[in-house]
Amino acid sequence: MLSQASRKLIMKNGLMSVLLVLVAVSYSFGRLGKTDSDKKKTTFPQILSRGWGDELTWTQTYEEALFRARSSNKPVMVIHHLEDCPHSQALKQAFASNRKIQKMADEDFILLNLVFETTDKHLSPDGQYVPRIIFVDPSLTIRADITGRYANRLYAYEPADINLLISNMEKTKKLLKTEL
């Protein structure tokens, strides 16, 4: 006859074995639906994009953007926004979901989005409001002539202004080819 301590040990070992089998089986079932393509998907860090286009290449600082613009001969698109601003959030959603903007941004622009104001006052020629988008050409000239539709906030865009933003992106590209 087994002592009570021995029975508890056998019971404990039996429960641990059952638990181990259950964990192994549940892991196997969890892996059944996964394919090789699921394993190979690369994820992009969302730190610099802040949701404006996670698959786009974003620069970290204004100085880096200017350097990359100069060396690649591409214009910079500077997006000023705030994370808790509903207007910024709405524009971000429209920007990120528009395939044409995402394609042009990826192929033709150096991208920077800022949630803090820079010390460069040229990036806020008519005030510090959000959201605003300013273009800088590779000669490091801020394109004050490429504006949104508002007289009191020249560089402001709303989700309804997406076609104007696309037009301004195309205008920036054309000016780049004709002026530089």
ZIKA-V88898 format. One record per backbone hydrogen bond with DSSP energy under -1.0 kcal/mol. NH is the residue of the N-H (numbers start at 1). CO is the residue of the C=O. E is the energy in kcal/mol with one decimal. If there is no record, write none. Layout:
BEGIN
NH:CO:E
NH:CO:E
END
This chain:
BEGIN
7:3:-2.1
8:4:-2.1
9:5:-2.0
10:6:-2.4
11:7:-2.5
12:8:-2.6
13:9:-2.6
14:10:-2.3
15:11:-2.5
16:12:-2.3
17:13:-2.0
18:14:-2.2
19:15:-2.5
20:16:-2.4
21:17:-2.2
22:18:-2.4
23:19:-2.3
24:20:-2.3
25:21:-2.6
26:22:-2.5
27:23:-2.2
28:24:-2.1
29:25:-2.4
30:26:-1.9
31:27:-1.3
34:31:-1.0
39:35:-1.4
40:36:-1.6
50:46:-1.8
52:49:-2.0
56:53:-1.8
59:111:-3.1
65:61:-2.1
66:62:-2.4
67:63:-2.2
68:64:-2.6
69:65:-2.4
70:66:-2.4
71:67:-2.4
72:68:-2.0
73:69:-1.6
74:69:-1.0
76:136:-3.6
77:110:-2.8
78:134:-3.1
79:112:-2.9
80:132:-3.1
81:114:-2.6
85:82:-1.1
89:85:-2.5
90:86:-2.1
91:87:-2.2
92:88:-2.6
93:89:-2.2
94:90:-2.0
95:91:-2.9
96:92:-2.9
97:93:-1.6
102:98:-2.4
103:99:-2.6
104:100:-2.6
105:101:-3.1
106:102:-2.1
107:103:-2.4
108:104:-3.0
109:105:-1.1
110:75:-2.8
112:77:-2.1
114:79:-3.2
123:120:-1.6
124:121:-1.4
127:124:-1.2
132:80:-1.8
133:155:-2.6
134:78:-2.4
136:76:-2.3
137:141:-2.6
140:137:-2.4
143:135:-3.1
144:142:-1.7
146:143:-1.3
148:154:-4.2
156:153:-1.7
161:158:-2.2
162:159:-1.3
165:161:-2.5
166:162:-2.6
167:163:-2.4
168:164:-2.6
169:165:-2.4
170:166:-2.4
171:167:-2.5
172:168:-2.3
173:169:-1.9
174:170:-2.4
175:171:-2.8
176:172:-1.7
177:173:-1.6
178:174:-2.0
179:175:-2.7
180:176:-1.4
END
